Amino acid sequence: MIDIKVPNVGESVAEVTIAVWMKQVGDTVKKDEPIVELETDKAAQELVAPEDGVLAEILVAEGENAEIGVLIARLKPGKIEAGAAPAVKAETEAPKPVATKSAKEPMPSAKRVIAEKGLDASSITGTGKDGRITKGDALTAKTSVKFAPKPAAPLKPRETGPREERVRMSRLRQTIARRLKDAQNTAAMLTTYNEADMSEIMEMRKKYKQVFIDKHGVKLGFMSFFIKACCTALKDVPTVNAEIDGTDIIYKNFYDISVAVGTDKGLVVPVLRDADQLSLAGIEKGIGALAKKARDGDLSMDDMSGGTFTISNGGVYGSLMSSPILNPPQSGILGMHKIEKRAVVIDDEIVIRPMMYLALSYDHRVIDGKGAVTFLVRVKECLEDPERMLLDL
């Protein structure tokens, strides 16, 4: 038998959720054929068969969690002939439960804090899954451990009506919900707005559209201009590219831009590395590759970790204005919106121009209002005069 175990899917990921078994016990499988889909906090990943054979046993059921390295299935190897019957009788017993850690067992990130503060793990009330101690529990234990309130009794799910359908949230959707709410609860979030005249960029794209495709094999989109503009503005206002760590501020001298991408399974935010060093063509190719991986469900944890600033484009869905929510631990996120022709006053004349509202949400704990407004004005200037931006003037 060949053991099928949960692989290492990324740094700091301790467990996965078994989302869907694509093969059942007794089914024949070919080498490199997907047999199960695993979900982590940020992405879904398919696990493929290492050899031809028959799926002999499933040890962890759909919807259950399993830690890295845990045995979840067994495969009986052997060449599969066309029309051959399964070589293994399907099991009828329910999947065996995986041994879980004690409810008091700290998560890896919490163990370091407990050791550094010299805390007694047995006296800390865990608020993580199954009562496990999280990093946040350990950080607040010193002042709250003696007076920790009793955990509230779990709410009983309400009964669904005949015209309703109850569907379990995917691990990815649960993580999105938790992170967005945590961002609102933790950061002193504020949004400032401006607008940009997109005439120059639209004219440049129209003028060089075909030449750009012929030269680089990709279309010249709006996102590459926005990423370039943000990199320029981040260098001018470094606090927007920083993050808070306890009582310290970490200033980052690199520009890894997270780009929000909507998929069938939810919002994912892959990272374009060292975006300031890329040309417009390099940015477009990088975005295209990340978008394809997102659509195909091939994004890894590394693809979505370590971003310093986020750009979200609600305009592709028709949004005229919105207030984006921060992507922790980042301190800033820029919201793009729909381009719409409006009457504006230029040199005391009313003219029609293609305008876009811009929104910068930021953490007021690290970014002052002056810095936020300066950043957004710099982005506006770069978009309205892209030649100066591309010439680094």
C-alpha positions as CSV (number, residue, x, y, z in Angstrom):
1,M,0.0,0.0,0.0
2,I,1.1,3.6,-0.6
3,D,0.3,6.1,2.1
4,I,-1.3,9.3,1.1
5,K,-0.4,12.0,3.6
6,V,-1.1,15.7,3.9
7,P,1.8,17.5,2.2
8,N,3.5,20.7,3.4
9,V,1.4,23.3,1.6
10,G,3.2,26.4,2.8
11,E,5.1,28.1,5.6
12,S,3.1,28.6,8.9
13,V,0.3,26.3,7.7
14,A,-0.3,23.7,10.4
15,E,-3.5,21.9,9.1
16,V,-5.8,21.7,6.1
17,T,-9.5,20.9,5.6
18,I,-10.5,17.9,3.4
19,A,-12.8,19.7,1.0
20,V,-13.8,17.1,-1.6
21,W,-12.8,13.5,-2.3
22,M,-12.8,13.3,-6.1
23,K,-12.3,9.5,-5.9
24,Q,-14.0,7.0,-3.6
25,V,-12.8,3.8,-2.1
26,G,-12.5,1.1,-4.9
27,D,-12.1,3.7,-7.7
28,T,-9.2,3.2,-10.1
29,V,-6.9,6.1,-10.4
30,K,-4.0,7.0,-12.8
31,K,-0.7,8.6,-11.8
32,D,-1.0,12.4,-11.4
33,E,-4.8,12.2,-11.4
34,P,-6.5,14.4,-8.7
35,I,-7.9,12.3,-5.8
36,V,-8.7,15.0,-3.2
37,E,-9.0,18.7,-2.8
38,L,-7.4,20.3,0.3
39,E,-8.3,23.8,1.6
40,T,-6.1,26.0,3.6
41,D,-6.7,29.4,5.1
42,K,-5.9,31.1,1.8
43,A,-6.2,28.6,-1.1
44,A,-7.4,25.3,-2.4
45,Q,-5.0,22.7,-3.7
46,E,-5.5,19.3,-5.4
47,L,-3.6,16.3,-4.2
48,V,-2.7,13.8,-7.0
49,A,-2.1,10.1,-7.1
50,P,1.6,9.2,-6.9
51,E,1.1,6.0,-8.9
52,D,-1.5,4.1,-10.9
53,G,-3.7,1.9,-8.7
54,V,-6.9,1.6,-6.7
55,L,-8.0,3.9,-3.8
56,A,-8.1,1.3,-1.0
57,E,-9.0,3.3,2.1
58,I,-10.1,6.8,3.1
59,L,-9.2,7.8,6.6
60,V,-10.4,11.4,6.9
61,A,-13.9,12.4,5.8
62,E,-14.9,15.5,3.8
63,G,-15.1,18.6,6.0
64,E,-12.7,17.3,8.6
65,N,-9.3,18.9,9.4
66,A,-6.0,17.1,9.2
67,E,-2.5,18.3,10.2
68,I,0.5,18.4,7.9
69,G,1.9,14.8,7.6
70,V,-1.3,13.0,8.7
71,L,-2.3,9.9,6.8
72,I,-5.6,10.5,5.0
73,A,-5.8,7.6,2.5
74,R,-4.1,4.5,1.2
75,L,-3.6,3.5,-2.4
76,K,-3.0,0.0,-3.7
77,P,-0.6,0.4,-6.6
78,G,-0.8,-1.5,-9.9
79,K,-1.3,-0.9,-13.6
80,I,-4.9,-0.4,-14.5
81,E,-6.1,-2.2,-17.7
82,A,-9.0,-0.8,-19.7
83,G,-12.3,-2.2,-18.4
84,A,-10.7,-3.8,-15.4
85,A,-12.8,-4.1,-12.3
86,P,-11.6,-2.5,-9.1
87,A,-9.0,-4.7,-7.3
88,V,-10.1,-3.5,-3.9
89,K,-13.5,-4.0,-2.3
90,A,-15.0,-0.7,-1.3
91,E,-15.0,-0.1,2.5
92,T,-18.3,0.3,4.2
93,E,-17.1,1.6,7.5
94,A,-17.1,5.4,8.2
95,P,-13.7,7.1,7.9
96,K,-11.6,6.7,11.0
97,P,-11.2,9.9,12.9
98,V,-7.8,11.5,13.1
99,A,-6.4,12.0,16.5
100,T,-6.5,15.6,17.4
101,K,-4.3,17.6,19.7
102,S,-5.4,18.5,23.2
103,A,-7.8,21.5,23.5
104,K,-5.1,23.1,25.6
105,E,-2.3,22.5,23.0
106,P,-1.0,25.9,21.9
107,M,-0.7,26.7,18.2
108,P,2.9,26.9,16.9
109,S,2.8,30.7,16.9
110,A,1.5,30.8,20.5
111,K,4.2,28.4,21.8
112,R,7.0,31.0,21.2
113,V,5.0,33.7,23.0
114,I,4.3,31.4,26.0
115,A,8.0,30.5,26.2
116,E,9.1,34.1,26.0
117,K,6.7,35.3,28.6
118,G,7.1,32.3,30.9
119,L,3.4,31.6,31.0
120,D,1.6,28.5,32.2
121,A,-0.3,27.1,29.2
122,S,-2.7,25.2,31.4
123,S,-4.0,28.4,32.8
124,I,-4.7,30.1,29.5
125,T,-8.2,29.9,28.0
126,G,-7.9,29.0,24.3
127,T,-10.2,30.8,21.8
128,G,-9.0,29.0,18.7
129,K,-10.5,26.0,16.9
130,D,-11.4,23.2,19.4
131,G,-10.2,25.5,22.2
132,R,-6.6,25.6,21.1
133,I,-4.5,28.5,22.4
134,T,-3.8,31.1,19.7
135,K,-1.1,33.7,19.6
136,G,-3.6,36.4,20.6
137,D,-4.5,34.3,23.7
138,A,-0.9,34.1,24.7
139,L,-0.2,37.8,24.1
140,T,-3.1,38.9,26.3
141,A,-2.7,36.2,29.0
142,K,-0.6,38.3,31.3
143,T,-3.4,40.7,32.1
144,S,-6.4,38.5,31.5
145,V,-5.6,35.0,32.5
146,K,-6.8,35.3,36.1
147,F,-10.1,36.8,35.1
148,A,-10.8,35.0,31.8
149,P,-14.5,34.9,31.3
150,K,-16.2,31.6,30.7
151,P,-16.6,30.9,27.0
152,A,-20.1,31.5,25.7
153,A,-22.2,28.5,24.9
154,P,-22.2,27.8,21.2
155,L,-25.3,29.1,19.4
156,K,-27.7,26.5,18.2
157,P,-28.1,26.7,14.4
158,R,-31.6,27.9,13.5
159,E,-33.8,25.6,11.5
160,T,-33.9,26.3,7.8
161,G,-37.2,26.7,5.9
162,P,-38.5,24.7,2.9
163,R,-37.2,27.5,0.5
164,E,-33.8,27.7,2.1
165,E,-30.6,25.8,1.7
166,R,-27.8,25.5,4.3
167,V,-24.3,25.1,2.9
168,R,-21.2,24.9,5.0
169,M,-18.8,27.8,4.5
170,S,-15.5,26.8,2.9
171,R,-12.4,27.2,4.9
172,L,-11.3,30.0,2.5
173,R,-14.6,31.8,3.0
174,Q,-14.4,31.5,6.8
175,T,-10.9,32.9,6.7
176,I,-11.9,35.8,4.5
177,A,-14.8,36.6,6.9
178,R,-12.5,36.4,10.0
179,R,-9.7,38.4,8.5
180,L,-11.9,41.2,7.3
181,K,-13.7,41.5,10.7
182,D,-10.3,41.4,12.5
183,A,-9.1,44.2,10.3
184,Q,-12.0,46.4,11.3
185,N,-11.7,45.5,15.0
186,T,-7.9,46.0,15.2
187,A,-6.9,48.8,12.9
188,A,-7.9,52.5,13.3
189,M,-9.2,52.3,9.7
190,L,-10.0,55.5,7.8
191,T,-10.6,56.2,4.1
192,T,-9.7,59.2,2.0
193,Y,-10.9,59.8,-1.6
194,N,-9.8,61.6,-4.7
195,E,-10.4,61.3,-8.4
196,A,-8.2,60.9,-11.5
197,D,-8.6,62.0,-15.1
198,M,-7.8,58.9,-17.1
199,S,-7.6,60.7,-20.5
200,E,-3.8,60.4,-20.9
201,I,-3.6,56.7,-20.0
202,M,-6.6,55.8,-22.2
203,E,-5.0,57.7,-25.1
204,M,-1.6,56.0,-24.5
205,R,-3.3,52.5,-24.4
206,K,-5.2,53.3,-27.6
207,K,-2.1,54.6,-29.4
208,Y,0.2,51.7,-28.5
209,K,-2.4,48.9,-28.1
210,Q,-1.4,46.8,-31.1
211,V,2.3,47.6,-30.9
212,F,2.5,46.6,-27.3
213,I,0.8,43.2,-28.1
214,D,3.1,42.6,-31.0
215,K,6.2,43.4,-28.9
216,H,5.3,41.7,-25.6
217,G,2.5,39.3,-26.3
218,V,0.1,40.8,-23.7
219,K,-2.4,43.6,-23.6
220,L,-1.6,46.9,-21.9
221,G,-4.1,47.2,-19.1
222,F,-4.9,49.8,-16.5
223,M,-3.6,47.8,-13.6
224,S,0.0,48.1,-14.7
225,F,-0.2,51.9,-14.6
226,F,-1.8,51.8,-11.1
227,I,0.9,49.4,-9.8
228,K,3.6,51.7,-11.1
229,A,1.9,54.8,-9.7
230,C,1.5,53.1,-6.3
231,C,5.2,52.1,-6.2
232,T,6.1,55.7,-6.9
233,A,3.9,57.0,-4.2
234,L,5.0,54.3,-1.7
235,K,8.6,55.5,-2.1
236,D,7.5,59.1,-1.4
237,V,5.3,58.2,1.6
238,P,7.0,55.1,3.2
239,T,4.6,54.9,6.1
240,V,1.9,53.5,3.7
241,N,4.3,50.6,3.0
242,A,4.9,49.9,6.7
243,E,3.2,47.7,9.3
244,I,2.7,47.7,13.0
245,D,4.3,44.9,15.1
246,G,3.4,45.3,18.7
247,T,4.9,48.7,19.7
248,D,7.2,48.9,16.7
249,I,6.7,50.0,13.1
250,I,8.4,47.9,10.4
251,Y,9.3,50.0,7.3
252,K,9.7,47.9,4.2
253,N,12.2,48.8,1.5
254,F,10.7,46.5,-1.1
255,Y,7.4,46.7,-3.0
256,D,5.4,43.5,-3.2
257,I,2.0,44.5,-4.4
258,S,-1.0,42.3,-3.5
259,V,-3.7,42.4,-6.2
260,A,-7.2,41.3,-5.2
261,V,-8.7,38.7,-7.6
262,G,-12.3,37.4,-7.5
263,T,-12.7,33.7,-8.0
264,D,-15.7,31.3,-7.8
265,K,-14.5,30.3,-4.3
266,G,-14.0,33.8,-3.0
267,L,-11.6,36.7,-3.0
268,V,-7.9,35.8,-3.1
269,V,-5.0,38.3,-3.0
270,P,-1.8,37.0,-4.8
271,V,1.4,39.0,-4.6
272,L,3.4,40.5,-7.5
273,R,7.0,40.5,-6.2
274,D,9.3,43.5,-6.5
275,A,6.8,45.4,-8.7
276,D,8.8,48.6,-8.7
277,Q,11.6,46.8,-10.7
278,L,9.2,45.6,-13.4
279,S,8.3,47.3,-16.7
280,L,4.7,47.7,-17.7
281,A,5.0,44.6,-19.8
282,G,6.6,42.7,-16.9
283,I,3.7,43.7,-14.6
284,E,1.1,42.7,-17.1
285,K,2.7,39.3,-17.6
286,G,3.0,38.8,-13.9
287,I,-0.6,39.7,-13.2
288,G,-1.8,37.4,-16.1
289,A,0.2,34.5,-14.6
290,L,-1.3,35.1,-11.1
291,A,-4.8,35.5,-12.4
292,K,-4.5,32.2,-14.3
293,K,-3.3,30.4,-11.2
294,A,-6.2,31.9,-9.2
295,R,-8.8,30.7,-11.8
296,D,-7.3,27.3,-11.9
297,G,-7.0,27.0,-8.2
298,D,-3.2,26.6,-8.3
299,L,-2.2,29.5,-6.0
300,S,0.1,28.4,-3.2
301,M,0.6,30.0,0.2
302,D,3.8,31.6,-1.0
303,D,1.9,33.3,-3.9
304,M,-0.3,35.1,-1.4
305,S,2.1,35.8,1.5
306,G,4.3,38.8,2.2
307,G,2.5,41.6,0.3
308,T,3.3,45.2,1.5
309,F,0.3,47.0,-0.1
310,T,-2.9,46.0,-1.8
311,I,-4.8,47.2,-4.9
312,S,-8.5,46.2,-5.4
313,N,-10.4,46.9,-8.6
314,G,-14.1,47.0,-7.9
315,G,-14.5,48.9,-11.2
316,V,-14.5,45.7,-13.2
317,Y,-17.8,44.9,-11.5
318,G,-19.3,48.4,-12.1
319,S,-18.5,49.9,-8.7
320,L,-18.5,53.7,-8.8
321,M,-17.2,54.3,-5.3
322,S,-16.4,52.1,-2.2
323,S,-14.3,51.9,0.9
324,P,-12.0,48.9,0.7
325,I,-11.1,47.0,3.9
326,L,-7.4,46.6,4.9
327,N,-5.5,43.4,4.2
328,P,-3.7,42.8,7.5
329,P,-1.0,43.3,8.5
330,Q,-0.7,45.9,5.7
331,S,-1.4,49.5,6.5
332,G,-2.9,50.6,3.2
333,I,-5.2,49.5,0.3
334,L,-6.1,51.4,-2.8
335,G,-9.6,50.9,-4.3
336,M,-10.0,51.4,-8.1
337,H,-13.4,52.1,-9.6
338,K,-15.4,52.3,-12.8
339,I,-14.2,54.9,-15.3
340,E,-17.1,57.2,-16.1
341,K,-17.4,60.3,-18.3
342,R,-18.3,63.4,-16.2
343,A,-18.3,67.1,-16.6
344,V,-15.3,68.7,-14.9
345,V,-13.9,72.2,-14.9
346,I,-10.4,72.6,-16.4
347,D,-8.9,76.1,-16.9
348,D,-12.3,77.6,-16.2
349,E,-14.0,75.6,-18.9
350,I,-16.5,72.8,-18.5
351,V,-15.3,69.7,-20.3
352,I,-16.2,66.0,-20.5
353,R,-13.4,63.7,-19.2
354,P,-13.2,60.0,-18.3
355,M,-12.9,60.1,-14.5
356,M,-12.2,57.5,-11.8
357,Y,-12.8,57.8,-8.1
358,L,-9.9,56.6,-6.0
359,A,-10.2,55.4,-2.4
360,L,-7.3,54.8,0.0
361,S,-8.2,53.0,3.2
362,Y,-5.4,53.2,5.8
363,D,-4.4,52.4,9.3
364,H,-4.5,55.7,11.2
365,R,-2.3,54.2,13.9
366,V,0.7,54.4,11.6
367,I,-0.3,56.7,8.8
368,D,-1.3,60.3,9.5
369,G,-4.0,62.1,7.5
370,K,-1.3,64.2,5.8
371,G,0.6,61.2,4.7
372,A,-2.6,59.5,3.4
373,V,-3.7,62.5,1.4
374,T,-0.2,63.1,0.0
375,F,0.0,59.4,-1.1
376,L,-3.3,59.6,-2.9
377,V,-2.5,62.9,-4.6
378,R,0.8,61.4,-5.8
379,V,-1.0,58.5,-7.3
380,K,-3.4,60.9,-9.0
381,E,-0.5,62.9,-10.4
382,C,1.2,59.8,-11.8
383,L,-2.0,58.6,-13.5
384,E,-2.8,61.9,-15.0
385,D,0.7,62.4,-16.3
386,P,2.0,58.9,-16.9
387,E,5.0,60.1,-19.0
388,R,6.5,61.8,-16.0
389,M,6.0,58.7,-14.0
390,L,7.6,56.4,-16.5
391,L,10.5,58.8,-16.9
392,D,10.9,58.9,-13.1
393,L,10.4,62.6,-12.9
